[in-house]
């Protein structure tokens, strides 16, 4: 979720969502089976694609380490 008050332009909001979805898609096989909601909570003047992608990967890896994956 990206609120309009944090990123005013729809182009920027969509760009952030695309980056987050792509990082999730790359790591979803290693994540536990649960729903994930990502919410932008800081106003940003500019979007650094690499920094945002690294932050998302870091958070998803923390999520992976905090809950052991259930084997079927």
N, C-alpha and C positions, 0 to 999 in steps of 0.2 A: 504494500500500500504506500502510495506516495501522495501526500496531501498537497493541495494547491498552494497552501501557505508556505511550504518548504521549497517547492519548485514551481514557479508560476507558469512556465511554458509547458504545454502538453508534450512537445517534442522532447524536452528534458525528462519529464516524468516517464514517458514511454521508453526512453533510452535506458534509464535506471532499471526499469522493470525487465527489459530485455537482457541486461547484463546479469541480473539476479537469476532469472529463469535459466540462462545458459549455464551458469555455474552450478545450479541445482541439478540440471540435466546431466552434467558431467559427473557428478558425485552421487546421484541418487541410488546407485547400486550398492554403495558402501554405507548408506544411512539406515538407521532403524526405521521400521514401518510406523510412521506417524505423520500427522499433518504439520506443516511448517508455515507460519505467517511471518513475513518480514515487513517491518514498518520503518520508514524513514522518520527519524525524530530530530534531525538537526538541519537547520537551514544552510544551504550550500551556495556559494557564489559561483562555483564552476564544478564541473563533473570531471574527475580524473578516472578514466575507465579502468586503468590498471590498479589503482588504489582501491576502488570500489570492488573490483573482482577479487583482489587479495583479501579484503575484509570479509566478503561473503564466504570465501573458501575457509578462512580462519574460523568463522562462526559455525559453519557446517561441520568442520572437523571437530570442534569442541562438542557439538551436539552428538557426533558419532562416538566420541570417547566417553561421554557422560552416561550413555545408555547402552548396555551390551545388546548386540543383535540376537534376536531369537532364531534359533535354527528350527527348521520344519522337519 
